[in-house]
């Protein structure tokens, strides 16, 4: 897979236009609790300037949204984040980041439609917020991998401990990442692609 480089510039860019050679597309959703780094991951790996729907956080969210570990966060996604990666000249990957606050989870149903798979991004300071997220994916039958965003002050649990805490089978990949780094976010997506490929090969007729 060839993930093209992306530089931050002002004004229109050729990369922002869908290549005329593109013939098919796949959709991946990045999910997780509030403040785990979904917007950051989409922005770090997208070849186009990502579309975000962030709004300034206000006092209305106090006592409603759990922002533990995100005390310096001043904006939040209220609909979705969107990015794109050209895998080949013919195939593009669309990334959709979901809002993390539970009061916006009703939007997830539409974002899940047609998704090939998902990345569950988590913060080890708040593992419990991932329980419902994973449950929703399992209910809908959406294959997923878990990516642990390594915040500097977050506890570092072993993969086995996290697998046990999240009640995941051995087949579900768990990887560590730094959502700020393009290469790290790319590796997470490649892990998901390999996982989806293994599922397809396993379920294919002999």
Number of C-alpha atoms within 10 A of each C-alpha: 8 9 16 14 12 16 10 9 8 7 5 9 12 8 17 13 9 13 14 8 10 14 10 10 14 14 18 23 27 29 28 26 26 25 24 26 23 30 29 19 27 29 27 22 28 25 20 23 22 20 17 19 15 16 12 10 13 10 7 8 11 10 8 11 13 18 18 11 16 11 9 8 11 11 13 19 22 19 20 23 24 21 23 25 22 22 16 14 14 13 16 19 18 18 26 27 29 26 28 27 20 15 11 14 14 11 14 18 10 9 18 21 12 12 17 17 23 26 23 23 26 27 24 19 15 17 14 14 19 21 14 13 19 22 12 14 17 12 8 11 10 17 17 26 24 28 25 24 24 17 17 7 9 13 12 16 11 9 14 12 11 17 17 12 12 16 11 15 9 10 9 14 18 22 15 18 22 19 27 18 14 19 15 18 24 20 15 24 21 14 20 25 19 12 19 18 12 12 13 11 11 10 9 8 6 5
